Amino acid sequence: MRGSAIGEPVAQPFDYEAKRWGSGPLRPRPWFMNGLKLRYLLSDLAQVKGRVLDVGCGAGSVAKAVKRERPDLEVLGCDVSRSALAFAQASPEGVDFRIAEAETLPFADGEFDFVWIFDVLEHVEKPERVLREVARVLKPGGGFHIVLPLEGQPWTLYRLIGCGTRWTAKVRHGGHIQIFSAERFSGLATFCALPVSASRWSYHFLLQVLDVMYFTWLDWRGPVSGSVEDMAAARPGLVGSLMRAASMAVSCLAWGEARLLLELPGGCGHFTCIRGGGEAKA
């Protein structure tokens, strides 16, 4: 795996068993860092019935939140990390968690009414394989929701500093080996029989700045085991309380910024796709 241009993989080993993303509590509220992501997903799920799948579920916070908000749905989650799944399965809250690679999902054709992916496609060597698998396990006309960092999006701080090329902290500490723009994703999704039907945006300014500062700090400090919100949720005592208060304040500001700049593309895309009737292209 090698490459240096925007959108190409960058050679770098990354240990997913050493990470445990998605272990903190989550609600569709402004004071949760991923609350807006969850709110947009639940909006797409409003008319959905039946069986749904979270691909790359990590420690399960999103899948559990969906089950909590929509107990009528049969929710499944899968991930490649055994350590993350062990945490998720310790308290599954009605979700069926399974070990699986996103490129080879262990499910039948057309098994699901809806699939979602949060912050996964940027981690895989061949994103088209993941999208083709999503299309395969979805029923024709089924919905797909994806949250995707857009570190190649024009007019973003990520694009300005050369994220993934000149500035590679997110490769080392986040495992981001793909650099997406909305245009690149839309073309790839259409190619895989998952055309984009709606787009929403976040990470307009505040979170871009904080994101770059955080990953630059990790270059100085060294790697950590999870996200900021996960670490804040797990940290006891006064330090933990201060971390949670700071995280909640930033989350509320970022939520307000995203809602205010609703039509303006940002550094994160929330894309709604519909499984087409044709087959994904090989």
C-alpha positions, 0 to 999 in steps of 0.5 A: 500500500503506497501513494501520496496524491490526494485520494490515494493510500499512504503507506503506514501501519496502524494498530486497530486493536490498540484503539477503542473508538465509540465507547462513550455515551451518545445521544442526539443532543448538542452536548454530545460530540457525535450528537449531530451525526446521530441526529442526521442518521436518525432522520434518515431512519425515520421511515425505515422498518426491519433490519439495519446494520452499522458497518465499522461499529467500533465499541458500539455507541452509535448502534446502541444509540439507534437501538435506544431511539428506535427499539422497533428496529433489529440492529446489528453492528460489525467491526474488525477490532476484537477489542472494540467488539468485546467492549460492545458485547459486554453490554450489548443493549439489544444490538447483535454485534459480530466480528467482520471485515467491511470488505467481506460482510458475512451477510446474505444479498439484500438482507438489510433495509438500511446500512450506515457507516460512521468514519470508516471509509477513510481507513480502508485500502479499497473503499470501492470494495466496502461500498460494493459490499454495502450495496450487495447486502442492501435491498434494492431501494434500501437506504445507506447513510455515511459520515465521511471526513472530507480532508480533500474538500476545497476551501477547507483547512485540511486541503490548505495544509495538505492533509495526508500529503504534507501534513500526515498526523491523521495518517499516523494517529487516526489511520486515515489512508484515504483523502476524500472530497464530496465529489470523489465520494459521490462518483465512487458511490454512484459507481457502486450502485449507491448514488447520493440523494442528499448531503449535509455538512459539518466541521466548518471551521471550529472543529477543523481548527481543533482537529488539526491542533489535536492531531498535531499535539499527538505528534508531540505527545504520542498515541492515545487509545481512543477519541477525546470524548471517549477518554473524557467519559472514562476519566474519573475525578476533577480532570475528567469533569473538566474534560467532559465540560470542555467537550460539551462546550465545544460540541454545542458550539460546533452543532450551532456552527453546522446548523448555521452553515447548513448549506455550506460544504465543510470538512465532514459530509453526511451523505444519504444514498439509495441502493439502485436497482442495478449491480455495482460495477466490478 
